[in-house]
């Protein structure tokens, strides 16, 4: 679905409300949050998609990591999950589905999450995903909003998975590249979330289908501030730069640019290929953490010590009521 399509489809509908909804449909956040008591709220999210790699087990791992990521991005701890399956049972052996589910189960075990059940349907196109419920204290919820002047923005995974997945479909990615990028997409954002909990984080999101600039735009809107991005500091998958320069750009990147180009100002030294990767739709991308500026160095050290190897500070929140993203 293209950016903005869902907003247009839902416009004018009268949704049920509840005073205990802390984060709901009125905000473009990663998940919903519902207050259970003064010291407990639940985070609820759901995500599913078609296969992006050929290995069924790895597809299950990636899908589970992607679904869990929204809970981590909001500062929560995922606790339970439910499977969502659409499977072409007449055209595909059930052993494929078993491998997918096993991949998801193993990733849930790694995260300490209990699989409670799920729902499956017969469909001509294979799809897999999970709904996830997590816990958080109502006073510790992180949303996309709440940028502060002087904050620094830290990214925890390299960009370029959308371009690599396009190259995989074209048969151009090497087995080594497929393996390396698949491992990156299957990596949980748990360790990064644990580390950031000890710092003065004002806002956070995970980078997925709208690309870095699409998700950053959601953070900038209504903030009364702007963001200056140092593109040279952004971690990127080396092969993705090469494939992007060959024109292997996923359709989603063009949709992301069309939707958000009005908020982006590209500096003279920023190449088209670099901007393509900043709009590149990611699968199970890293966290984008907005932290109090003086704490950014210690946050980076903490993340690296926790094994988050490709982390980098990539942007600064600056004055600018025009609410733009400046690429330098």
N, C-alpha and C positions, 0 to 999 in steps of 0.2 A: 504494500500500500504506500502511495506517495505521501511525502510530508504534507500535512494539512488536510488530507482526505477525510480522516476520522473526525476532525473538528467540524468539517462541513457537514458530514453525515449526521452528527449528533446535535447540530445547532437547532435550538428551539424545543428540544425534547424536555419533558418535565421529569427529572430524576427524583427518586425518593431521597430523603435527607434524614440525618440523625445527628444530634449534638455531640456524639462521641466520635464522629468522623474527624480525625485530625488532618489527614491528607486524603483528598478525594478527587473527583472529576474536575473540580474547578481549577486545579493546578496540573501542569504538564510534568508530573513527577514520575519517578521510576516505578513506584508502587503505591498502593493505598495503605493508610495506617488508621487503625481503629482502637480507641482507648477501652481497655477492659477494666482498669482500676487506676488509682492515683500513681501507681508505680509500675504498671504494665500496660503495654499496647502491643497489638499484633500487626505485622507487616504482611500484606498479601500481594502476590504478583503471579503472572502466568505468561509463558512464552513457548512458542513452538515454530518449527519451520521444516522445509524440505531438506534432503541430504545435501551437504556442501562438500563432503569428502566421500570417497568410494568405500572406505573401511567402515562397516556397520558398527563395530565396537567403538571406534574412535568417534563416529558420529554421535553415538549415545553419550560419550564422555563430554563432548563439546556442548551438546544441547543442555545437559544437566548443569554444567558450569555456567552457561549463559543464563539459565533460568535463576540460579542461585545468586547471580551477580547483583540483581536489583536490591536484594535484602542487604548485602554487604555495602552497597552504595549509600544506603540510608542509615548506616551505622548499626544495623541489627544483626542478630544471630539467627540463621535459618534453622528450623526445627523439624518441620514435616513437609512432605511433598506428595503429589498425586500425579500419576502418569496420564498423558494425553497421546493417543495413538490413532493414526489413520493408516490403514495397511491394505495393499492390493492382494488379498489372500488368494485370488484366482491366478495371479500372474507371478507371484514371488514366493519362494520357499519360506516357511515359517522359521527356519533356522536363522534367516537374516534378522527377523524381528527379535528373536531370542538374543542375538549378539548385541543389537541396539539397546535392548532393555538391560542386558548385563553391563554394558558400558555406563548407562545411567545409574544403575545400582551401585557400581563400584565408586563412582564419583560422589554419590550421596553418602556412602560409607566414609569416604575420605573427609567429607564435610561434617560428619556427625549428624546427618539428617535421616529421619525415619520415613520410609515409603509407606504410605497409609492405604494405597489402592490406586484407582484411576478409572479411565473410561476409554474404550476402543470402538472404532467403527471401521467398516469396510469402505475403502476409497480407491479410486484408480491411481491416486498419487500418494506416495509414502510421506507421512509427516509424523514428527515425534516432538514432544515437549513435556513440560511439567508446570503444574501450579505449585507454588511454594508459600509456606507460611513461616514467618520469623517472629522473634520477640525483640522488644526494645523498651527502654524506659521512655515515657512520654516527653521528658525534658531533654532527651539526647537524640532526638530525630534529626537527621540531616536531609535537607531538601536541595533542589537545584538553585533556589533563591537564597538571598542573604549575602551577596558579595559585599566586601568592605574595602574601602580605599586603602591601598597599600598591601593588600593580600597578594600572595603568590600562588600560582596554579601548578600543580604537580601531576604528571601523567605517569602511570605505572606499567604500561605495555606499549610496545611499538605499534605504529600504524601500518596498514597495508594489507590486512587480511582479505578485504573485498577484491582487491586487484589480484592477489594470489589465487583466490578461489576462481576468479575469471580465467586465469592462466591454466588452472587445473582442468576446467571444463574444456579448454581449447587444446589440452594435451601438451602444453608447453612447459609446465613446471616439473622439475626433476624430482625423483623420489626423495632425495635428501631435503629439498625445499618443502615438499608436502609433509614429510615427517616433522620437520622443525616447526612449521607454522601450525600444524595440527596440535602439537604439544602446547604451543603458546595459547591456542584457543581453548584447550582443555584445562588450562591452569586456572585454579580458583583464585578469586580476588580476596580470599579469606585472610591471608597473611597481611596484605596491605591494609585491610579494614581493621585488623587487630592493632597494628602499629599506629594508625591515624587516630585511634580512640584516645591516645595519650596526649594529643595535641589540640590546639585551639583551631579546630576546623570549622569554618563558617558555612560551607556548602560543599556538595559532592554529587557526582553523577557517574555512571559508567558509560563508556563510549561504545555505542552499538550502531543501529541501522542508519541514524541520521549523520554519522560521521563526526569527527572532532568539532568541526565548525557548526554543524547543526545543533549538537548538544550544548556547545558553548554559547550559541545564540540564545538558547532557552534560559541560560543562566544570566545573560546580559540583559535581556528584555525586562523592562520595568525596574531595573536596578538603579537607574539614574547615574550609571557609571559606564565606562568603556574598558576594554581589555586590549593590551598590547602583547602580541605573540611574537616570540623570537623563533622563527621557523628553523633556524640552524640548530637549535637545541632540542627539537622534537625527535624522539627516537622513531626510526622508520625501518621497516624490513628492507634490506638491501635489494633483494630480488624484485620487490614491489616497485622500487624506483625504476628499475630496468624495464619491467613489463609495462609500467605506466607510460614510459617514454616511447614504447612501441604502439601505444594506443589501446592497450587492454584495460579499459576503464569500464567498470560495471555500470549498468543503466541507472542504478540507484544513486551513483555519484552525481550524474547530470541532474537528476530530480532534486537531490539535496542542494546543489548549487542554484538551481532555478528558484527554489523556495527561500533561500537565505542570502543570495548574493547582494541584496540591498543593504545588508548590515555589515558586509565585509569590505574592507579597504586594503587592497594589495599593494605593498611597497614596490619600488622599481627593481629591487634585487631579488624578488621572489618569483621563481619560475612557474610556468603553467603546470608542469608536472608536480611540483611541490603542492600547489593549490589543489590539484586533482586528488592527491593523497589526503589532504586535510578534509575533503568532502567525501572521501571513500567510506562507504558503509562497512562497519566493522561487525564481526561476529565474536561475541564473548571478549570484547575489548577490555582495556584497563580502566581503572578509576581515574577520574579527573578531580583532584582534591584541591579545594580552595582554602588555604591555611594562612593564618596571621603571618605577615611577611617576615618578621624577625625569627620565626620558628621554622622557616622552610628548610634551612640548612640542616637542622637537627632531625627534621622529618625525613629528609633524603638519606641521612646517615642511618636512621632507624630502619627505613625500608630496605636499604642495601644490606644491612646486617641480618635482616630477616629473609634474605634470598631473593628480593625483588630486584633483579639485576639491571633491567633496562629503564629504571625510573629516571625521570629528569624534571627539573623545574622549567616550564616552557612559556610562562606568561605572567604578566602583572596586571592587577586591577588598577586603573588610572582614572583621573578625573575626565569627565566627558559625558554630559547629560544627553548627548546625541545617541548614546548607547550603540557604539560601533565596535567592531573587532578589527584592529589594525595588525596587518601581517608585515613584519619586518624581516 
